[in-house]
């Protein structure tokens, strides 16, 4: 298995025709470097496809996931506010995102209380 210590959500939509070299170039130009055992997650504009780019210390792996119905929960954009270029995700957030769950709300969804 490929080890991923840190996972980054790249917030700008990307053309899903982009391959590993092009996505690696985007990572290096955006955050300065691609680190070993870090994963970088990209989505298209409609958030129906995601690509995961992982540097394993020796080379680069690229995996794709496509939804035939629905969309991935990507980012909640606030009017007039630009998101950061990258956001760090926990393993639980990534797992929720990959199956289409609202990963930004995991903390509040883990507690049931009276309001």
C-alpha distance (Angstrom), angle and dihedral (degrees) to the residues before:
residue distance angle dihedral
X1 . . .
X2 3.77 . .
X3 3.80 112.3 .
X4 3.81 116.4 -131.3
X5 3.80 114.7 -175.0
X6 3.80 97.2 170.8
X7 3.79 129.2 22.8
X8 3.80 123.6 -158.4
X9 3.80 126.7 -163.0
X10 3.82 109.2 -144.1
X11 3.78 102.7 -148.2
X12 3.81 102.4 -160.3
X13 3.84 113.7 88.9
X14 3.80 114.2 -112.5
X15 3.77 136.1 -157.9
X16 3.81 104.1 -104.0
X17 3.80 90.1 -144.3
X18 3.81 85.5 75.1
X19 3.77 113.5 110.0
X20 3.79 131.3 -148.9
X21 3.83 94.5 -81.0
X22 3.78 94.3 52.2
X23 3.82 93.1 45.4
X24 3.81 90.2 47.6
X25 3.81 88.6 53.0
X26 3.83 89.8 52.2
X27 3.83 90.9 51.2
X28 3.81 93.5 48.7
X29 3.81 92.9 46.4
X30 3.82 93.0 46.1
X31 3.81 104.2 41.9
X32 3.81 101.2 15.8
X33 3.82 100.1 -113.0
X34 3.78 144.7 17.8
X35 3.80 108.8 -121.8
X36 3.78 126.7 -149.9
X37 3.82 114.3 -97.4
X38 3.80 91.9 15.9
X39 3.79 121.6 121.7
X40 3.79 125.7 -151.3
X41 3.80 118.9 -156.9
X42 3.83 122.2 -155.8
X43 3.82 133.2 -178.1
X44 3.77 135.2 -167.5
X45 3.80 121.6 -114.1
X46 3.83 94.0 -93.3
X47 3.85 91.8 45.3
X48 3.80 91.5 -128.5
X49 3.81 93.7 120.1
X50 3.78 133.5 40.8
X51 3.79 132.5 -171.1
X52 3.78 126.0 -159.6
X53 3.79 117.9 -154.7
X54 3.82 115.7 -166.0
X55 3.79 128.1 -174.7
X56 3.82 105.9 -153.1
X57 3.80 96.6 -173.3
X58 3.81 93.7 -95.7
X59 3.78 105.1 46.2
X60 3.77 145.0 -18.9
X61 3.81 128.7 -83.4
X62 3.80 123.3 -161.1
X63 3.82 123.9 -165.5
X64 3.81 128.7 -179.6
X65 3.80 133.1 -155.3
X66 3.80 123.4 -172.2
X67 3.79 130.4 -169.3
X68 3.80 117.1 -146.8
X69 3.81 91.1 -164.6
X70 3.80 129.5 25.3
X71 3.79 129.3 4.6
X72 3.76 139.1 -89.9
X73 3.80 113.2 -103.6
X74 3.78 97.6 -113.4
X75 3.79 118.4 161.2
X76 3.77 133.9 -22.5
X77 3.77 102.2 -133.6
X78 3.78 117.2 -152.7
X79 3.83 116.5 -146.2
X80 3.80 110.8 -93.7
X81 3.81 93.5 4.2
X82 3.78 121.8 110.4
X83 3.81 116.5 -150.0
X84 3.79 121.6 -125.0
X85 3.81 115.6 -93.1
X86 3.81 90.0 -112.1
X87 3.80 137.4 13.7
X88 3.79 125.7 -162.3
X89 3.82 114.7 -123.4
X90 3.79 130.2 -159.8
X91 3.80 120.3 -131.6
X92 3.81 89.7 -105.0
X93 3.80 92.0 51.4
X94 3.81 91.0 50.4
X95 3.80 92.4 49.1
X96 3.82 90.3 50.4
X97 3.81 92.4 46.9
X98 3.82 92.9 48.9
X99 3.82 91.9 56.6
X100 3.82 94.7 42.1
X101 3.82 101.3 -103.0
X102 3.84 124.4 140.7
X103 3.82 96.0 -94.2
X104 3.84 93.6 178.0
X105 3.81 89.8 65.2
X106 3.82 100.6 48.8
X107 3.80 93.2 113.4
X108 3.78 95.7 52.5
X109 3.82 92.9 41.3
X110 3.81 91.8 55.4
X111 3.82 92.6 68.4
X112 3.81 126.5 62.0
X113 3.79 115.2 -162.4
X114 3.76 143.0 148.1
X115 3.78 115.4 -94.1
